[in-house]
Amino acid sequence: MENTLNPAGDSISRRNFIRTSSSAAVTATLLRGGRLGFTAAPGRIKVGVIGCGGRGTGAAQDCAKASPDVEIYALGDLFPARLSRCRETIAKLGSQLTATDDRCFTGFDCFEKVIASGVDMIILAAPPGFRPAHFKAAIAAGKHVFTEKPVCVDATGYRSVIATADEASRKKLCVVAGTQRRHQNSYRETMKLIKDGAIGEIVSAQCYWIGGPVHHRGEQTAGMSDIEFHCRNWYNWTWLCGDHIVEQHIHNIDIMHWALDAPPLKCIGVGGRQARQEKGNIWDHFSVEFEFPNNVRVASYCAHFDKIKGRVAEQVEGTKGKSTCAGKIWGEKEWNFAGENPNPYVQEHVDLIAAVTGKAPYVNESRQVADSTLMAVMGRMAAYTGQEITWQWITEQSKLDLAPPKLEFVSFQPHTVSVPGQTQLV
């Protein structure tokens, strides 16, 4: 079954994780009148990074490039060695790196310590399975947020993110997501033309992320708990990454959501685990059909295969033409993007900082990235189970919660590799 997990006893589940005693520092900050908006000293923005792997390290560098007024003030990661590598890598930031030893934290509660360290803005880059709890804690403490994608791995996490998104809006806290195509000029200008009718009414679309396999970081050694092994190899386990349709293919699925201005009505899917050999329970290929209003169908393809010709792209077809969404339109009005196209990984931070400092309108992208993430989750669930899934069902009725009963280094056996027709819909 995809979900056989239930909180047990007094263990720390995702739902009560941020209510444990280790969150006292965050609560105390709020009771003392902690920030509910941007109050950094003039000219300085203190940024805390939660999750210091490759993406967190890259996001910290991109954020620093976005403004000389940014300082990377605090760092947090589950593993000390990974935090140290991050710190060494970003040492090139010079005076923009101000994370001293006493503001570098490790362990499962590192996110709470980073949030309580005096930062103004948080970068969320830990594995996606932790994202709902980390996002909730950051917004509760009055911090602006850059959140990497995806933002959840199941329906329970989605509802948590949506509730936090509403809280961020109420507090006027800015949130930008790591779906960087939405901050890339070639995509933004193309999408504006599409929405202005350049290809007519959209009738169909396709999106792809077909590429090589992800890295595997060794086998489980003697004395290493299941949870530690999973966290060190987080991309191989659905409870942490959501499977690659969620973790990676969300970029392309998000473009479909953007182009069609709505979530899908329902979807069906197929896929499997044909070539993947390492330990884990994720698949290596998916094919999903999403049905949108007005009978518009979107074909979604993603795969992790070695030695294949890759394709990472999107395309939409309309009644008057078609487009790559990324700078090209064919049809009655042909067009090619020819403007400046700054690095979107930096631009997304530029846009967030501009909103935080009042130089641009308020921004909160958390709902749109949550909906795009859930699109990918429902595609995975449809393929895993062999069942058709509706948007109404997954948002209102699904009880899927993949989190382990304890967030500590203990034994944990997640669901086995899913088999359509056997894996139950939860």
Helices and strands as residue ranges (DSSP letters): H 14-17, G 21-23, H 24-31, E 45-50, H 54-66, E 70-77, H 80-89, G 90-96, G 101-103, E 104-106, H 110-115, E 121-124, G 128-130, H 131-140, E 144-147, H 155-171, E 175-177, G 180-183, H 185-195, E 202-211, H 226-232, G 234-236, H 238-241, H 244-247, H 250-260, E 266-272, E 285-292, G 293-295, E 296-304, E 311-318, E 321-323, E 328-331, E 335-336, H 344-356, H 366-385, E 389-390, H 391-396
